[in-house]
Amino acid sequence: MDGVYRWQRHIYDATRKYYLLGRDGLIADLDPPTGGTVLEIGCGTGRNLIAVGKAWPAATLHGVDISEAMLATARASVVKAGMGDRITLAQGDACGFDARALFGRATFDRVFISYALSMIPDWEAALRQAARCVAPGGRLEIVDFGQQERLPALWKRALFGWLGAFHVAPRAGLRAAVERLAQDVGGVAQSRALYRGYAVRGGLIRAEA
């Protein structure tokens, strides 16, 4: 991944803002408890974590990403935003990392994944890992490409073809996987289509201990 992002990281945020829709709505809805903890899996350049920090100034923030190149950009952005004391970043594989070893804690009040599952080959393993990081009573929030179900078929073919050139694959089984995962961990699943199916918001609320 470092090879992919070594140069892309410099223009990543400027280009992605036009088509990674739904990220800011997810951030606005996070609503962590006062003094709560937030983890982003696949934090990339740190753009989302900085936005969370601005929206929810009482939260402590954490981010994990497999690409050290992206994390280098994220660290610089976090310092520039004046959030070095609130955001902790670490390198790790979304499919399996030790949150306690990386961040000194195993679970978080809010865990979110923004447009990363469509880039992770074993995305269901990443989902399971994310659920393990959700504290009792906490939430997992996901936004990613949808199945374009209410958009023209030509649009879907063109978009999926373009995404495929960058090794991005919208996950048709995302909603079903979240529902299964919610049952496994004793939580409640939730999902909805955005922008006529362009994007999907999903996640789960974990039961109280």
Salt bridges, closest charged atoms under 4 A:
ASP24 OD1 - ARG47 NH2 2.95
ASP29 OD2 - ARG201 NH1 3.39
GLU68 OE2 - ARG75 NH1 2.53
GLU124 OE1 - ARG180 NH2 3.08
GLU141 OE2 - ARG139 NE 2.88
GLU141 OE1 - ARG201 NH2 3.49
GLU149 OE2 - ARG175 NH2 3.86
